[in-house]
Amino acid sequence: MPIYEYLCDDCDTRFERIVINKQQEIACPNCESTKATIQLSVFATANGGASAKSSTPSSGSGGSCCGGGCGCH
């Protein structure tokens, strides 16, 4: 179930909702208006800020973390 961020069109309150069904009506927690605009979300990754590149050389497979087939290296 995705969590969506919204901005109320009537009172400018920012809020989040877990959305089970895209047809679900979303209401502002401040003014209860159903007019809200979905916002772009920023999310964190689980790599802890480490680089995707390996610090050890590849063992001849033609690439690093992905095997070299995607062209990212």
PDB file with SEQRES, HELIX, SHEET and CRYST1 records, atoms N, CA, C and O in Angstrom:
SEQRES   1 A   73  MET PRO ILE TYR GLU TYR LEU CYS ASP ASP CYS ASP THR          
SEQRES   2 A   73  ARG PHE GLU ARG ILE VAL ILE ASN LYS GLN GLN GLU ILE          
SEQRES   3 A   73  ALA CYS PRO ASN CYS GLU SER THR LYS ALA THR ILE GLN          
SEQRES   4 A   73  LEU SER VAL PHE ALA THR ALA ASN GLY GLY ALA SER ALA          
SEQRES   5 A   73  LYS SER SER THR PRO SER SER GLY SER GLY GLY SER CYS          
SEQRES   6 A   73  CYS GLY GLY GLY CYS GLY CYS HIS                              
SHEET    1 AA1 3 ARG A  14  ILE A  18  0                                        
SHEET    2 AA1 3 ILE A   3  CYS A   8 -1                                        
SHEET    3 AA1 3 ALA A  36  GLN A  39 -1                                        
CRYST1    1.000    1.000    1.000  90.00  90.00  90.00 P 1           1          
ATOM      1  N   MET A   1       0.834  -1.177   0.000  1.00  0.00           N  
ATOM      2  CA  MET A   1       0.000   0.000   0.000  1.00  0.00           C  
ATOM      3  C   MET A   1       0.880   1.242   0.000  1.00  0.00           C  
ATOM      4  O   MET A   1       1.650   1.454   0.937  1.00  0.00           O  
ATOM      5  N   PRO A   2       0.779   2.051  -1.022  1.00  0.00           N  
ATOM      6  CA  PRO A   2       1.615   3.254  -1.085  1.00  0.00           C  
ATOM      7  C   PRO A   2       1.111   4.365  -0.173  1.00  0.00           C  
ATOM      8  O   PRO A   2      -0.083   4.482   0.102  1.00  0.00           O  
ATOM      9  N   ILE A   3       2.046   5.166   0.279  1.00  0.00           N  
ATOM     10  CA  ILE A   3       1.722   6.367   1.047  1.00  0.00           C  
ATOM     11  C   ILE A   3       1.884   7.547   0.103  1.00  0.00           C  
ATOM     12  O   ILE A   3       2.946   7.734  -0.491  1.00  0.00           O  
ATOM     13  N   TYR A   4       0.830   8.342  -0.034  1.00  0.00           N  
ATOM     14  CA  TYR A   4       0.851   9.508  -0.903  1.00  0.00           C  
ATOM     15  C   TYR A   4       0.854  10.776  -0.064  1.00  0.00           C  
ATOM     16  O   TYR A   4       0.250  10.831   1.008  1.00  0.00           O  
ATOM     17  N   GLU A   5       1.550  11.803  -0.571  1.00  0.00           N  
ATOM     18  CA  GLU A   5       1.569  13.114   0.065  1.00  0.00           C  
ATOM     19  C   GLU A   5       0.632  14.032  -0.711  1.00  0.00           C  
ATOM     20  O   GLU A   5       0.608  14.018  -1.942  1.00  0.00           O  
ATOM     21  N   TYR A   6      -0.141  14.834   0.026  1.00  0.00           N  
ATOM     22  CA  TYR A   6      -1.130  15.721  -0.583  1.00  0.00           C  
ATOM     23  C   TYR A   6      -0.958  17.144  -0.075  1.00  0.00           C  
ATOM     24  O   TYR A   6      -0.395  17.373   0.996  1.00  0.00           O  
ATOM     25  N   LEU A   7      -1.453  18.095  -0.861  1.00  0.00           N  
ATOM     26  CA  LEU A   7      -1.557  19.495  -0.467  1.00  0.00           C  
ATOM     27  C   LEU A   7      -3.015  19.887  -0.670  1.00  0.00           C  
ATOM     28  O   LEU A   7      -3.541  19.807  -1.780  1.00  0.00           O  
ATOM     29  N   CYS A   8      -3.665  20.311   0.414  1.00  0.00           N  
ATOM     30  CA  CYS A   8      -5.067  20.714   0.343  1.00  0.00           C  
ATOM     31  C   CYS A   8      -5.184  21.975  -0.512  1.00  0.00           C  
ATOM     32  O   CYS A   8      -4.467  22.950  -0.289  1.00  0.00           O  
ATOM     33  N   ASP A   9      -6.087  21.951  -1.486  1.00  0.00           N  
ATOM     34  CA  ASP A   9      -6.287  23.098  -2.371  1.00  0.00           C  
ATOM     35  C   ASP A   9      -6.996  24.254  -1.669  1.00  0.00           C  
ATOM     36  O   ASP A   9      -6.909  25.396  -2.120  1.00  0.00           O  
ATOM     37  N   ASP A  10      -7.694  23.970  -0.573  1.00  0.00           N  
ATOM     38  CA  ASP A  10      -8.453  25.020   0.119  1.00  0.00           C  
ATOM     39  C   ASP A  10      -7.667  25.705   1.234  1.00  0.00           C  
ATOM     40  O   ASP A  10      -7.719  26.929   1.359  1.00  0.00           O  
ATOM     41  N   CYS A  11      -6.938  24.933   2.050  1.00  0.00           N  
ATOM     42  CA  CYS A  11      -6.261  25.545   3.210  1.00  0.00           C  
ATOM     43  C   CYS A  11      -4.739  25.388   3.200  1.00  0.00           C  
ATOM     44  O   CYS A  11      -4.077  25.811   4.148  1.00  0.00           O  
ATOM     45  N   ASP A  12      -4.173  24.791   2.152  1.00  0.00           N  
ATOM     46  CA  ASP A  12      -2.724  24.605   1.987  1.00  0.00           C  
ATOM     47  C   ASP A  12      -2.078  23.710   3.046  1.00  0.00           C  
ATOM     48  O   ASP A  12      -0.875  23.814   3.285  1.00  0.00           O  
ATOM     49  N   THR A  13      -2.852  22.837   3.681  1.00  0.00           N  
ATOM     50  CA  THR A  13      -2.296  21.884   4.638  1.00  0.00           C  
ATOM     51  C   THR A  13      -1.655  20.729   3.879  1.00  0.00           C  
ATOM     52  O   THR A  13      -2.236  20.204   2.930  1.00  0.00           O  
ATOM     53  N   ARG A  14      -0.453  20.335   4.302  1.00  0.00           N  
ATOM     54  CA  ARG A  14       0.215  19.158   3.722  1.00  0.00           C  
ATOM     55  C   ARG A  14      -0.092  17.964   4.622  1.00  0.00           C  
ATOM     56  O   ARG A  14      -0.024  18.063   5.847  1.00  0.00           O  
ATOM     57  N   PHE A  15      -0.435  16.823   3.992  1.00  0.00           N  
ATOM     58  CA  PHE A  15      -0.725  15.620   4.769  1.00  0.00           C  
ATOM     59  C   PHE A  15      -0.433  14.383   3.938  1.00  0.00           C  
ATOM     60  O   PHE A  15      -0.298  14.463   2.717  1.00  0.00           O  
ATOM     61  N   GLU A  16      -0.337  13.232   4.607  1.00  0.00           N  
ATOM     62  CA  GLU A  16      -0.061  11.949   3.974  1.00  0.00           C  
ATOM     63  C   GLU A  16      -1.221  11.003   4.212  1.00  0.00           C  
ATOM     64  O   GLU A  16      -1.909  11.091   5.229  1.00  0.00           O  
ATOM     65  N   ARG A  17      -1.435  10.100   3.270  1.00  0.00           N  
ATOM     66  CA  ARG A  17      -2.465   9.077   3.416  1.00  0.00           C  
ATOM     67  C   ARG A  17      -1.971   7.774   2.811  1.00  0.00           C  
ATOM     68  O   ARG A  17      -1.317   7.782   1.768  1.00  0.00           O  
ATOM     69  N   ILE A  18      -2.277   6.662   3.452  1.00  0.00           N  
ATOM     70  CA  ILE A  18      -2.077   5.346   2.859  1.00  0.00           C  
ATOM     71  C   ILE A  18      -3.271   5.113   1.942  1.00  0.00           C  
ATOM     72  O   ILE A  18      -4.421   5.223   2.368  1.00  0.00           O  
ATOM     73  N   VAL A  19      -2.996   4.795   0.692  1.00  0.00           N  
ATOM     74  CA  VAL A  19      -4.065   4.640  -0.288  1.00  0.00           C  
ATOM     75  C   VAL A  19      -4.195   3.172  -0.676  1.00  0.00           C  
ATOM     76  O   VAL A  19      -3.279   2.586  -1.254  1.00  0.00           O  
ATOM     77  N   ILE A  20      -5.331   2.593  -0.354  1.00  0.00           N  
ATOM     78  CA  ILE A  20      -5.614   1.203  -0.689  1.00  0.00           C  
ATOM     79  C   ILE A  20      -6.218   1.112  -2.082  1.00  0.00           C  
ATOM     80  O   ILE A  20      -5.933   0.173  -2.824  1.00  0.00           O  
ATOM     81  N   ASN A  21      -7.043   2.073  -2.435  1.00  0.00           N  
ATOM     82  CA  ASN A  21      -7.774   2.076  -3.688  1.00  0.00           C  
ATOM     83  C   ASN A  21      -7.674   3.475  -4.284  1.00  0.00           C  
ATOM     84  O   ASN A  21      -7.963   4.457  -3.600  1.00  0.00           O  
ATOM     85  N   LYS A  22      -7.269   3.580  -5.549  1.00  0.00           N  
ATOM     86  CA  LYS A  22      -7.103   4.899  -6.190  1.00  0.00           C  
ATOM     87  C   LYS A  22      -8.409   5.696  -6.238  1.00  0.00           C  
ATOM     88  O   LYS A  22      -8.369   6.922  -6.340  1.00  0.00           O  
ATOM     89  N   GLN A  23      -9.563   5.029  -6.166  1.00  0.00           N  
ATOM     90  CA  GLN A  23     -10.845   5.721  -6.184  1.00  0.00           C  
ATOM     91  C   GLN A  23     -11.259   6.191  -4.791  1.00  0.00           C  
ATOM     92  O   GLN A  23     -12.301   6.827  -4.634  1.00  0.00           O  
ATOM     93  N   GLN A  24     -10.453   5.882  -3.787  1.00  0.00           N  
ATOM     94  CA  GLN A  24     -10.730   6.286  -2.412  1.00  0.00           C  
ATOM     95  C   GLN A  24     -10.732   7.814  -2.312  1.00  0.00           C  
ATOM     96  O   GLN A  24      -9.816   8.469  -2.810  1.00  0.00           O  
ATOM     97  N   GLU A  25     -11.744   8.375  -1.681  1.00  0.00           N  
ATOM     98  CA  GLU A  25     -11.815   9.832  -1.521  1.00  0.00           C  
ATOM     99  C   GLU A  25     -10.904  10.246  -0.367  1.00  0.00           C  
ATOM    100  O   GLU A  25     -10.954   9.661   0.715  1.00  0.00           O  
ATOM    101  N   ILE A  26     -10.084  11.246  -0.603  1.00  0.00           N  
ATOM    102  CA  ILE A  26      -9.132  11.748   0.389  1.00  0.00           C  
ATOM    103  C   ILE A  26      -9.649  13.072   0.925  1.00  0.00           C  
ATOM    104  O   ILE A  26     -10.027  13.952   0.152  1.00  0.00           O  
ATOM    105  N   ALA A  27      -9.667  13.219   2.252  1.00  0.00           N  
ATOM    106  CA  ALA A  27     -10.128  14.462   2.876  1.00  0.00           C  
ATOM    107  C   ALA A  27      -9.006  15.077   3.706  1.00  0.00           C  
ATOM    108  O   ALA A  27      -8.247  14.366   4.365  1.00  0.00           O  
ATOM    109  N   CYS A  28      -8.910  16.372   3.667  1.00  0.00           N  
ATOM    110  CA  CYS A  28      -7.921  17.115   4.443  1.00  0.00           C  
ATOM    111  C   CYS A  28      -8.214  16.954   5.933  1.00  0.00           C  
ATOM    112  O   CYS A  28      -9.367  17.081   6.345  1.00  0.00           O  
ATOM    113  N   PRO A  29      -7.189  16.676   6.755  1.00  0.00           N  
ATOM    114  CA  PRO A  29      -7.410  16.539   8.199  1.00  0.00           C  
ATOM    115  C   PRO A  29      -7.704  17.873   8.884  1.00  0.00           C  
ATOM    116  O   PRO A  29      -8.229  17.890   9.997  1.00  0.00           O  
ATOM    117  N   ASN A  30      -7.375  18.987   8.235  1.00  0.00           N  
ATOM    118  CA  ASN A  30      -7.570  20.302   8.828  1.00  0.00           C  
ATOM    119  C   ASN A  30      -8.971  20.862   8.534  1.00  0.00           C  
ATOM    120  O   ASN A  30      -9.691  21.262   9.448  1.00  0.00           O  
ATOM    121  N   CYS A  31      -9.345  20.884   7.245  1.00  0.00           N  
ATOM    122  CA  CYS A  31     -10.615  21.516   6.871  1.00  0.00           C  
ATOM    123  C   CYS A  31     -11.633  20.538   6.286  1.00  0.00           C  
ATOM    124  O   CYS A  31     -12.761  20.924   5.979  1.00  0.00           O  
ATOM    125  N   GLU A  32     -11.242  19.291   6.134  1.00  0.00           N  
ATOM    126  CA  GLU A  32     -12.087  18.208   5.610  1.00  0.00           C  
ATOM    127  C   GLU A  32     -12.478  18.391   4.145  1.00  0.00           C  
ATOM    128  O   GLU A  32     -13.407  17.738   3.669  1.00  0.00           O  
ATOM    129  N   SER A  33     -11.786  19.266   3.431  1.00  0.00           N  
ATOM    130  CA  SER A  33     -12.032  19.438   2.004  1.00  0.00           C  
ATOM    131  C   SER A  33     -11.556  18.190   1.256  1.00  0.00           C  
ATOM    132  O   SER A  33     -10.572  17.562   1.647  1.00  0.00           O  
ATOM    133  N   THR A  34     -12.249  17.844   0.199  1.00  0.00           N  
ATOM    134  CA  THR A  34     -11.836  16.707  -0.624  1.00  0.00           C  
ATOM    135  C   THR A  34     -11.053  17.163  -1.853  1.00  0.00           C  
ATOM    136  O   THR A  34     -10.759  16.361  -2.739  1.00  0.00           O  
ATOM    137  N   LYS A  35     -10.714  18.459  -1.904  1.00  0.00           N  
ATOM    138  CA  LYS A  35      -9.912  18.994  -3.005  1.00  0.00           C  
ATOM    139  C   LYS A  35      -8.449  19.033  -2.572  1.00  0.00           C  
ATOM    140  O   LYS A  35      -8.045  19.898  -1.795  1.00  0.00           O  
ATOM    141  N   ALA A  36      -7.662  18.089  -3.083  1.00  0.00           N  
ATOM    142  CA  ALA A  36      -6.247  18.025  -2.726  1.00  0.00           C  
ATOM    143  C   ALA A  36      -5.438  17.634  -3.951  1.00  0.00           C  
ATOM    144  O   ALA A  36      -5.911  16.898  -4.817  1.00  0.00           O  
ATOM    145  N   THR A  37      -4.223  18.132  -4.010  1.00  0.00           N  
ATOM    146  CA  THR A  37      -3.310  17.838  -5.104  1.00  0.00           C  
ATOM    147  C   THR A  37      -2.218  16.913  -4.596  1.00  0.00           C  
ATOM    148  O   THR A  37      -1.594  17.180  -3.568  1.00  0.00           O  
ATOM    149  N   ILE A  38      -1.991  15.830  -5.315  1.00  0.00           N  
ATOM    150  CA  ILE A  38      -0.938  14.892  -4.920  1.00  0.00           C  
ATOM    151  C   ILE A  38       0.418  15.538  -5.186  1.00  0.00           C  
ATOM    152  O   ILE A  38       0.604  16.202  -6.205  1.00  0.00           O  
ATOM    153  N   GLN A  39       1.361  15.344  -4.271  1.00  0.00           N  
ATOM    154  CA  GLN A  39       2.687  15.949  -4.352  1.00  0.00           C  
ATOM    155  C   GLN A  39       3.722  14.903  -4.730  1.00  0.00           C  
ATOM    156  O   GLN A  39       3.519  13.710  -4.502  1.00  0.00           O  
ATOM    157  N   LEU A  40       4.827  15.344  -5.305  1.00  0.00           N  
ATOM    158  CA  LEU A  40       5.940  14.455  -5.562  1.00  0.00           C  
ATOM    159  C   LEU A  40       6.626  14.139  -4.243  1.00  0.00           C  
ATOM    160  O   LEU A  40       6.862  15.036  -3.433  1.00  0.00           O  
ATOM    161  N   SER A  41       6.944  12.882  -4.025  1.00  0.00           N  
ATOM    162  CA  SER A  41       7.568  12.462  -2.776  1.00  0.00           C  
ATOM    163  C   SER A  41       9.055  12.224  -2.976  1.00  0.00           C  
ATOM    164  O   SER A  41       9.496  11.823  -4.053  1.00  0.00           O  
ATOM    165  N   VAL A  42       9.809  12.472  -1.935  1.00  0.00           N  
ATOM    166  CA  VAL A  42      11.221  12.136  -1.893  1.00  0.00           C  
ATOM    167  C   VAL A  42      11.338  10.938  -0.970  1.00  0.00           C  
ATOM    168  O   VAL A  42      10.768  10.931   0.121  1.00  0.00           O  
ATOM    169  N   PHE A  43      12.072   9.930  -1.402  1.00  0.00           N  
ATOM    170  CA  PHE A  43      12.175   8.743  -0.570  1.00  0.00           C  
ATOM    171  C   PHE A  43      13.634   8.367  -0.373  1.00  0.00           C  
ATOM    172  O   PHE A  43      14.502   8.740  -1.163  1.00  0.00           O  
ATOM    173  N   ALA A  44      13.884   7.631   0.683  1.00  0.00           N  
ATOM    174  CA  ALA A  44      15.242   7.202   1.016  1.00  0.00           C  
ATOM    175  C   ALA A  44      15.483   5.808   0.465  1.00  0.00           C  
ATOM    176  O   ALA A  44      14.548   5.035   0.258  1.00  0.00           O  
ATOM    177  N   THR A  45      16.763   5.500   0.229  1.00  0.00           N  
ATOM    178  CA  THR A  45      17.122   4.160  -0.200  1.00  0.00           C  
ATOM    179  C   THR A  45      17.804   3.437   0.939  1.00  0.00           C  
ATOM    180  O   THR A  45      18.228   4.059   1.913  1.00  0.00           O  
ATOM    181  N   ALA A  46      17.912   2.147   0.824  1.00  0.00           N  
ATOM    182  CA  ALA A  46      18.453   1.329   1.901  1.00  0.00           C  
ATOM    183  C   ALA A  46      19.953   1.132   1.817  1.00  0.00           C  
ATOM    184  O   ALA A  46      20.494   0.327   2.574  1.00  0.00           O  
ATOM    185  N   ASN A  47      20.659   1.838   0.922  1.00  0.00           N  
ATOM    186  CA  ASN A  47      22.092   1.620   0.800  1.00  0.00           C  
ATOM    187  C   ASN A  47      22.906   2.426   1.810  1.00  0.00           C  
ATOM    188  O   ASN A  47      24.128   2.284   1.850  1.00  0.00           O  
ATOM    189  N   GLY A  48      22.282   3.247   2.608  1.00  0.00           N  
ATOM    190  CA  GLY A  48      22.970   4.006   3.638  1.00  0.00           C  
ATOM    191  C   GLY A  48      23.904   5.073   3.093  1.00  0.00           C  
ATOM    192  O   GLY A  48      24.823   5.503   3.791  1.00  0.00           O  
ATOM    193  N   GLY A  49      23.687   5.504   1.866  1.00  0.00           N  
ATOM    194  CA  GLY A  49      24.516   6.544   1.281  1.00  0.00           C  
ATOM    195  C   GLY A  49      25.774   6.032   0.632  1.00  0.00           C  
ATOM    196  O   GLY A  49      26.573   6.823   0.130  1.00  0.00           O  
ATOM    197  N   ALA A  50      25.976   4.716   0.626  1.00  0.00           N  
ATOM    198  CA  ALA A  50      27.170   4.157   0.018  1.00  0.00           C  
ATOM    199  C   ALA A  50      27.039   4.189  -1.498  1.00  0.00           C  
ATOM    200  O   ALA A  50      25.936   4.133  -2.041  1.00  0.00           O  
ATOM    201  N   SER A  51      28.165   4.279  -2.161  1.00  0.00           N  
ATOM    202  CA  SER A  51      28.182   4.294  -3.613  1.00  0.00           C  
ATOM    203  C   SER A  51      27.836   2.923  -4.164  1.00  0.00           C  
ATOM    204  O   SER A  51      28.135   1.910  -3.532  1.00  0.00           O  
ATOM    205  N   ALA A  52      27.217   2.877  -5.322  1.00  0.00           N  
ATOM    206  CA  ALA A  52      26.865   1.610  -5.962  1.00  0.00           C  
ATOM    207  C   ALA A  52      28.091   0.921  -6.538  1.00  0.00           C  
ATOM    208  O   ALA A  52      28.048  -0.279  -6.808  1.00  0.00           O  
ATOM    209  N   LYS A  53      29.195   1.659  -6.734  1.00  0.00           N  
ATOM    210  CA  LYS A  53      30.412   1.062  -7.272  1.00  0.00           C  
ATOM    211  C   LYS A  53      31.149   0.299  -6.180  1.00  0.00           C  
ATOM    212  O   LYS A  53      31.200   0.728  -5.027  1.00  0.00           O  
ATOM    213  N   SER A  54      31.703  -0.804  -6.551  1.00  0.00           N  
ATOM    214  CA  SER A  54      32.471  -1.615  -5.620  1.00  0.00           C  
ATOM    215  C   SER A  54      33.871  -1.049  -5.493  1.00  0.00           C  
ATOM    216  O   SER A  54      34.416  -0.521  -6.463  1.00  0.00           O  
ATOM    217  N   SER A  55      34.460  -1.150  -4.317  1.00  0.00           N  
ATOM    218  CA  SER A  55      35.818  -0.658  -4.135  1.00  0.00           C  
ATOM    219  C   SER A  55      36.841  -1.701  -4.560  1.00  0.00           C  
ATOM    220  O   SER A  55      38.025  -1.387  -4.684  1.00  0.00           O  
ATOM    221  N   THR A  56      36.401  -2.945  -4.787  1.00  0.00           N  
ATOM    222  CA  THR A  56      37.304  -3.988  -5.256  1.00  0.00           C  
ATOM    223  C   THR A  56      37.081  -4.200  -6.733  1.00  0.00           C  
ATOM    224  O   THR A  56      35.955  -4.064  -7.211  1.00  0.00           O  
ATOM    225  N   PRO A  57      38.131  -4.530  -7.473  1.00  0.00           N  
ATOM    226  CA  PRO A  57      37.964  -4.713  -8.906  1.00  0.00           C  
ATOM    227  C   PRO A  57      37.118  -5.936  -9.224  1.00  0.00           C  
ATOM    228  O   PRO A  57      37.058  -6.890  -8.448  1.00  0.00           O  
ATOM    229  N   SER A  58      36.477  -5.889 -10.362  1.00  0.00           N  
ATOM    230  CA  SER A  58      35.640  -6.984 -10.837  1.00  0.00           C  
ATOM    231  C   SER A  58      36.494  -8.183 -11.170  1.00  0.00           C  
ATOM    232  O   SER A  58      37.656  -8.026 -11.545  1.00  0.00           O  
ATOM    233  N   SER A  59      35.951  -9.366 -11.042  1.00  0.00           N  
ATOM    234  CA  SER A  59      36.720 -10.580 -11.295  1.00  0.00           C  
ATOM    235  C   SER A  59      36.535 -11.066 -12.732  1.00  0.00           C  
ATOM    236  O   SER A  59      36.267 -12.247 -12.953  1.00  0.00           O  
ATOM    237  N   GLY A  60      36.671 -10.182 -13.696  1.00  0.00           N  
ATOM    238  CA  GLY A  60      36.651 -10.589 -15.085  1.00  0.00           C  
ATOM    239  C   GLY A  60      35.270 -10.840 -15.660  1.00  0.00           C  
ATOM    240  O   GLY A  60      35.172 -11.368 -16.768  1.00  0.00           O  
ATOM    241  N   SER A  61      34.208 -10.492 -14.971  1.00  0.00           N  
ATOM    242  CA  SER A  61      32.876 -10.737 -15.486  1.00  0.00           C  
ATOM    243  C   SER A  61      32.412  -9.625 -16.417  1.00  0.00           C  
ATOM    244  O   SER A  61      31.326  -9.711 -16.991  1.00  0.00           O  
ATOM    245  N   GLY A  62      33.218  -8.587 -16.572  1.00  0.00           N  
ATOM    246  CA  GLY A  62      32.855  -7.513 -17.465  1.00  0.00           C  
ATOM    247  C   GLY A  62      32.125  -6.369 -16.775  1.00  0.00           C  
ATOM    248  O   GLY A  62      31.698  -5.426 -17.441  1.00  0.00           O  
ATOM    249  N   GLY A  63      31.974  -6.430 -15.467  1.00  0.00           N  
ATOM    250  CA  GLY A  63      31.267  -5.364 -14.787  1.00  0.00           C  
ATOM    251  C   GLY A  63      31.448  -5.453 -13.302  1.00  0.00           C  
ATOM    252  O   GLY A  63      32.251  -6.241 -12.802  1.00  0.00           O  
ATOM    253  N   SER A  64      30.707  -4.654 -12.608  1.00  0.00           N  
ATOM    254  CA  SER A  64      30.819  -4.588 -11.162  1.00  0.00           C  
ATOM    255  C   SER A  64      29.584  -5.185 -10.517  1.00  0.00           C  
ATOM    256  O   SER A  64      29.412  -6.404 -10.534  1.00  0.00           O  
ATOM    257  N   CYS A  65      28.738  -4.375  -9.961  1.00  0.00           N  
ATOM    258  CA  CYS A  65      27.592  -4.855  -9.203  1.00  0.00           C  
ATOM    259  C   CYS A  65      26.527  -5.502 -10.072  1.00  0.00           C  
ATOM    260  O   CYS A  65      25.765  -6.332  -9.576  1.00  0.00           O  
ATOM    261  N   CYS A  66      26.443  -5.151 -11.357  1.00  0.00           N  
ATOM    262  CA  CYS A  66      25.367  -5.673 -12.191  1.00  0.00           C  
ATOM    263  C   CYS A  66      25.874  -6.600 -13.287  1.00  0.00           C  
ATOM    264  O   CYS A  66      25.073  -7.060 -14.101  1.00  0.00           O  
ATOM    265  N   GLY A  67      27.153  -6.890 -13.342  1.00  0.00           N  
ATOM    266  CA  GLY A  67      27.678  -7.772 -14.368  1.00  0.00           C  
ATOM    267  C   GLY A  67      28.093  -7.079 -15.647  1.00  0.00           C  
ATOM    268  O   GLY A  67      28.627  -7.728 -16.546  1.00  0.00           O  
ATOM    269  N   GLY A  68      27.866  -5.782 -15.757  1.00  0.00           N  
ATOM    270  CA  GLY A  68      28.336  -5.024 -16.901  1.00  0.00           C  
ATOM    271  C   GLY A  68      27.407  -4.999 -18.095  1.00  0.00           C  
ATOM    272  O   GLY A  68      27.703  -4.312 -19.073  1.00  0.00           O  
ATOM    273  N   GLY A  69      26.301  -5.714 -18.061  1.00  0.00           N  
ATOM    274  CA  GLY A  69      25.413  -5.777 -19.211  1.00  0.00           C  
ATOM    275  C   GLY A  69      24.578  -4.538 -19.433  1.00  0.00           C  
ATOM    276  O   GLY A  69      24.068  -4.339 -20.535  1.00  0.00           O  
ATOM    277  N   CYS A  70      24.419  -3.692 -18.423  1.00  0.00           N  
ATOM    278  CA  CYS A  70      23.537  -2.546 -18.555  1.00  0.00           C  
ATOM    279  C   CYS A  70      24.243  -1.297 -19.058  1.00  0.00           C  
ATOM    280  O   CYS A  70      23.580  -0.334 -19.443  1.00  0.00           O  
ATOM    281  N   GLY A  71      25.567  -1.290 -19.066  1.00  0.00           N  
ATOM    282  CA  GLY A  71      26.307  -0.130 -19.537  1.00  0.00           C  
ATOM    283  C   GLY A  71      26.479   0.960 -18.507  1.00  0.00           C  
ATOM    284  O   GLY A  71      26.882   2.068 -18.863  1.00  0.00           O  
ATOM    285  N   CYS A  72      26.190   0.697 -17.242  1.00  0.00           N  
ATOM    286  CA  CYS A  72      26.308   1.728 -16.217  1.00  0.00           C  
ATOM    287  C   CYS A  72      27.740   1.907 -15.750  1.00  0.00           C  
ATOM    288  O   CYS A  72      28.013   2.827 -14.979  1.00  0.00           O  
ATOM    289  N   HIS A  73      28.659   1.068 -16.183  1.00  0.00           N  
ATOM    290  CA  HIS A  73      30.062   1.160 -15.733  1.00  0.00           C  
ATOM    291  C   HIS A  73      30.981   1.386 -16.888  1.00  0.00           C  
ATOM    292  O   HIS A  73      32.194   1.489 -16.702  1.00  0.00           O  
TER     293      HIS A  73                                                      
END                                                                             
